[in-house]
Amino acid sequence: MSDNVEQLDMELSSGIAAFEGKHFAIAAQILSPLADGGNPEAQYRMAIMAQNGLGMTVNELLAYKYMKAAAGAGIAVAQHGLGFMYLEGECVEKNGAKAEEWFKQAADQGLAGSQTTLAMMYEQGQGVEKDPEEAKRWYRLAGFDEMG
């Protein structure tokens, strides 16, 4: 059993190293079966590659499927990525409420990018009701003293 786990860990590490080294075709080859097997780290990276056509053709359906799976598993950057998909209507229909929901999950994990995005959403009324007080609160949490 532990040999199998070690093998998967090595494959994941190799796949992530290939991804970070921008060897996307190799990364996709290694990470695809891991993502299909339910590994959230592999799913997140496969989502990025599928969304942007890195090492594979653009595949919005696959990008959304993997991003949602990784976000659901609690990967903060995937929650942010999914929030962005909903905010911009990329790979999925635009939905401000769902964008807010996923950004909040990532923000609650301390992801400053999500806190800042939420602040801007509330400041501009993008996908949510304009709420200057809520905007200020998120800017403060993200480490900014004031808006803009």
C-alpha positions in Angstrom: 0.0 0.0 0.0 2.6 2.6 1.0 4.7 1.8 -2.1 1.7 2.8 -4.2 1.2 6.0 -2.2 4.9 6.8 -2.6 4.7 6.2 -6.4 1.7 8.6 -6.6 3.6 11.2 -4.6 6.6 10.9 -6.9 4.4 11.2 -10.0 2.6 14.2 -8.5 5.9 15.9 -7.7 7.2 15.2 -11.2 4.0 16.5 -12.8 4.1 19.7 -10.6 7.8 20.2 -11.5 7.0 19.9 -15.2 4.1 22.3 -14.8 6.2 24.9 -13.0 9.0 24.4 -15.5 6.5 25.2 -18.2 6.8 21.7 -19.8 3.1 21.6 -20.1 2.7 18.6 -22.5 4.7 16.5 -20.1 2.8 17.9 -17.1 -0.5 17.1 -18.7 0.6 13.5 -19.5 1.7 12.9 -15.9 -1.1 14.9 -14.1 -4.1 13.8 -16.2 -4.5 10.3 -14.7 -3.8 11.7 -11.2 -6.5 14.3 -11.7 -8.9 11.7 -13.0 -8.1 9.7 -9.8 -9.3 12.6 -7.7 -6.0 14.3 -6.7 -6.9 18.0 -6.1 -3.4 19.4 -6.7 -3.3 17.6 -10.1 -6.9 18.8 -10.9 -6.0 22.4 -10.2 -3.0 22.3 -12.6 -5.0 20.4 -15.2 -7.7 23.0 -15.0 -5.2 25.8 -15.6 -3.7 24.0 -18.6 -7.1 23.1 -20.1 -8.4 26.7 -19.6 -5.4 28.3 -21.3 -4.5 25.6 -23.8 -1.1 24.8 -22.3 0.2 21.5 -23.5 -3.2 20.7 -24.8 -6.1 22.2 -26.7 -8.3 24.6 -24.8 -11.0 22.6 -23.1 -13.4 24.8 -21.1 -15.5 21.9 -19.9 -12.5 20.0 -18.6 -11.1 23.2 -17.1 -14.3 23.9 -15.2 -14.7 20.3 -14.1 -11.2 20.1 -12.6 -11.3 23.6 -11.1 -14.6 22.9 -9.4 -13.3 19.5 -8.1 -10.1 21.1 -6.7 -12.0 24.0 -5.2 -14.4 21.6 -3.6 -11.5 19.8 -2.1 -10.4 23.0 -0.4 -7.5 24.2 -2.6 -7.6 28.0 -2.0 -6.1 28.9 -5.4 -8.6 26.7 -7.1 -11.5 28.4 -5.2 -10.1 31.7 -6.4 -9.8 30.3 -9.9 -13.4 29.1 -9.8 -14.6 32.4 -8.5 -12.8 34.1 -11.3 -14.5 31.8 -13.9 -17.9 32.7 -12.5 -17.0 36.4 -12.2 -15.8 36.7 -15.8 -18.1 34.0 -17.4 -15.0 32.0 -18.5 -15.6 28.3 -19.0 -19.0 28.7 -17.2 -22.0 31.1 -17.3 -21.4 34.4 -15.4 -22.7 34.2 -11.9 -21.9 36.9 -9.4 -23.3 35.1 -6.4 -21.3 31.9 -7.1 -18.2 34.1 -7.7 -18.6 35.8 -4.4 -19.2 32.4 -2.6 -15.9 30.9 -4.0 -13.9 34.0 -3.5 -15.1 34.1 0.2 -14.0 30.5 0.7 -10.5 31.3 -0.6 -10.4 34.6 1.3 -11.3 32.8 4.5 -8.3 30.7 4.0 -6.2 33.9 3.9 -5.7 34.3 0.1 -5.1 38.0 -0.2 -5.9 38.0 -3.9 -9.4 36.8 -3.2 -9.8 39.3 -0.4 -8.8 42.1 -2.8 -11.1 40.8 -5.5 -14.0 40.8 -3.1 -13.2 44.3 -2.0 -13.2 45.5 -5.7 -16.4 43.6 -6.4 -18.2 45.4 -3.5 -16.6 48.7 -4.3 -17.7 48.6 -7.9 -20.9 46.5 -7.5 -19.5 43.9 -9.9 -21.5 40.7 -9.5 -22.8 41.9 -6.1 -24.7 44.9 -4.6 -22.4 47.9 -4.1 -21.3 48.0 -0.5 -18.6 50.4 0.5 -18.4 49.2 4.1 -18.0 45.6 3.0 -15.4 46.7 0.4 -13.4 48.5 3.2 -13.6 45.4 5.4 -12.1 43.2 2.7 -9.4 45.8 1.8 -8.4 45.9 5.4 -8.3 42.1 5.6 -6.1 42.1 2.5 -3.7 44.5 4.2 -4.7 47.7 2.5 -5.5 50.8 4.6 -8.0 52.3 2.3 -9.9 51.7 -0.9 -8.2 52.1 -4.3 
